[in-house]
Amino acid sequence: MNHLAPAGEGAYHLPRHAHVIVYTARDDGELVTVYDCGAAQKPPVAQFIGHLVRVQADARTDQSPTGYVVRLREGGVLEEQGDGEWVIRSAPA
């Protein structure tokens, strides 16, 4: 999963203040791009094709003309549920 730290089988740690940008692709999939922080001038830490089906973490979601942006407040864990479906959950305490 590019440069995300593993958090177990099929799961990856998302940094505090991570931005997850989801673009709707033509093949009925989504291009998911993860940045460490929206203010950082750095390349993405991860990019993949899949479906972000749920966000269960402290975050703000903003719609855009090409998809949406999830702005995490306290970080979280990106977990694959199977068949390219992904969930963002709060990081365990």
N, C-alpha and C positions, 0 to 999 in steps of 0.2 A: 504494500500500500504506500508506495512512494516514500515519503519521509515522515510519516506519522508513527509514533511509538506504539507498539503492540500493547493491548490491554486484555489479552487472552485470545482464545480461538475465534477468529472472525470479528475481532473488536479492536478498535484503535482509540487512543487518547486524543481528544481535541483540546488545544490550548485555551487558556482563559482568553476571552475576547476574540475567539476565532470567528471568521466570517465564512459561511458556506454559501456559495453562489450556485444556484441551480438554473440551468438553461434547458428549455424544452428542445429536444432534438427531433429531427425529421422522422426517424425510425421508431417513434413512439417511446423512446427512452429519454433519459435526461443526462446531460453532462454536468457532473457535480465537481466543483472546484473548491478546495479548502485553502484558506489563507490563515496565517498565524494571527493576524490582526488587520483590520481594515485600514489603520493609519500607517502601517509599516509599508515601506517601499521595497518589498521583497517578492520574489516569485512564489507561486503557490506551493504548499507542502504536499498536496495530493490532488489528483485529478482522475476521474473514472466515469464510466458510463454505468448508470443504474437508476434506481428510483428511490428518492428519499420519501418514505411513506408516512413518517411521523416524527415530531419533535417533542420529546418529553423532558425538556430541560429549560432552565431560565433563559429565555431568548426572546428577541423581537424579530418578527418576520415582516418584510416589506416586499410588496409586489413590484415587478418591473415589466416593461413591455415584452421582454424575452423570457421571463421566468420569475424567480424570486430570490431574496437574500435572507439568510438566517444569521442574525448577529447574536452570538452567545455572550452571556454576561459572566458566567462562572466556569466556563469550560464544560466538558462532558465526554461522553464515550460514543463513538460511531460504531454501531453493531450491525452486522449483516444478518438478515433473517432468512435468507435463502432466495434463490432465483433473482439475484440482483436487487433485492429490496433491502433498504437500509433504514435504521432508526437512530436518532440522536437521543441519548438518555443523559440524565444528570450523572456527574461523576460520583462514585461511591465515596461516602464520608470516611 
